[in-house]
C-alpha cells in the first residue's frame, strides 16, 4: 500500500508512479494526460512516459523491482497489457487511469471513466488480487487480464488495430466485427479442456478472465476475475444473416442461450486448428495457433473499488 503524508496542505503519496502512453486513444488522450500530470503533481507522484510498448513494459518492470507499491497505467488496454506483463511476479499493484480507445479491464474492475475520479482511486483505492492468464504459442508467451480471442473476433481485432478513421470505443468494435463477418470463414478446430475435448468447426472462440470487452460486449457474462477459471465461449458455424441477427445479443449476454454457442469452464485450454488462427489478448496480437492458455490464480494485484 502506498503511504500518504501531508505536505503544505496537499496529500502526497510515496511508492507510486504513473506511466503515460503518449499514443493511447489514437492521439486523442492529450487533454486527459494533462489532467493526469496535474493531479499527480499535486499528490507528489512521479510521472514517466514511454516511447514504445516495449519501453512501457520495461519501465513498469523496473518500477516494480525498485520497490514501488503502485504502478499506474494511464492509457488503454494496450498500455495496461504492457504494464501488467511488466509487473508479473512482483508485489506491485496495478492501477488504471482509462485514457485509451478501449478500456476493458478498467470497466471490469469498476474503475470510473472520468480521469480525475480514476486517478484518485488509483492513488488511494483498495488493493485486491485477481487472476492472471498466460498464453503460450510459438511466437511468444504473454499474460493477459481480460480476454483472449481466436477466429472471427481476432480478425475483428486486427481490423480495429489497423483502423485510422473516425471510429473508437464500442463503435470501432462493432464496425470491425461487421467487416470481419463478411471476410472470415469457420475453421475446424480441436480444443482440449479440463473435462475433455471439443472437435468441430468454430466461428469464434474466446478464453475469458473477465465478462466483457469491446466497449461493453458481454461475451462471457458469468466470468469472474478471481475464481481461478477461464470461461470459454465457442460459437459454431451459423449463416452470416443469422449471425448479424444475433450479434446485438452479445451486449446483454443473451447469445449464450443459442444452440450454436457452447460455454464451459476450465483451468487450461489447448487450441489447434486446420489453419493457423491469429490470437489477440487484451486487444494485442500475440501470435498464431496452436496455443495453450492457463490461469494463474490471484497472481495480479490491482487497485479497484473493492
C-alpha positions, 0 to 999 in steps of 0.5 A: 500500500502506498503511504500518504503524508501531508505536505503544505496542505496537499496529500502526497503519496510515496511508492507510486508512479504513473506511466503515460502512453503518449499514443493511447486513444489514437492521439486523442488522450492529450487533454486527459494526460494533462489532467493526469500530470496535474493531479499527480503533481499535486499528490507528489507522484512521479510521472514517466512516459514511454516511447514504445510498448516495449519501453512501457513494459520495461519501465513498469518492470523496473518500477516494480523491482525498485520497490514501488507499491503502485504502478499506474497505467494511464492509457488503454488496454494496450498500455495496461497489457504492457504494464501488467506483463511488466509487473508479473511476479512482483508485489506491485499493484496495478492501477488504471487511469482509462485514457485509451480507445478501449478500456476493458479491464478498467470497466471490469474492475469498476474503475470510473471513466472520468480521469480525475475520479480514476486517478484518485482511486488509483492513488488511494483505492483498495488493493485486491488480487485477481487472476492472471492468464498466460498464453503460450504459442510459438511466437511468444508467451504473454499474460493477459487480464481480460480476454483472449480471442481466436477466429472471427473476433481476432480478425475483428481485432486486427481490423480495429488495430489497423483502423485510422478513421473516425471510429473508437470505443464500442463503435470501432468494435462493432464496425470491425466485427461487421467487416470481419463477418463478411471476410472470415470463414469457420475453421475446424478446430480441436480444443482440449479442456479440463473435462475433455475435448471439443472437435468441430468447426468454430466461428469464434472462440474466446478464453475469458478472465473477465465478462466483457470487452469491446466497449461493453460486449458481454461475451462471457457474462458469468466470468469472474476475475478471481475464481481461478477459471477461464470461461470459454465461449465457442460459437459454431458455424451459423449463416452470416444473416443469422449471425448479424441477427444475433450479434446485438445479443452479445451486449446483454449476454443473451447469445449464450442461450443459442444452440450454436454457442457452447460455454464451459469452464476450465483451468487450461485450454489447448487450441489447434486448428486446420489453419493457423488462427491469429490470437489477440489478448487484451486487444494485442496480437500475440501470435498464431495457433496452436496455443495453450492458455492457463490461469494463474490464480490471484497472481495480479494485484490491482487497485479497484473499488473493492 
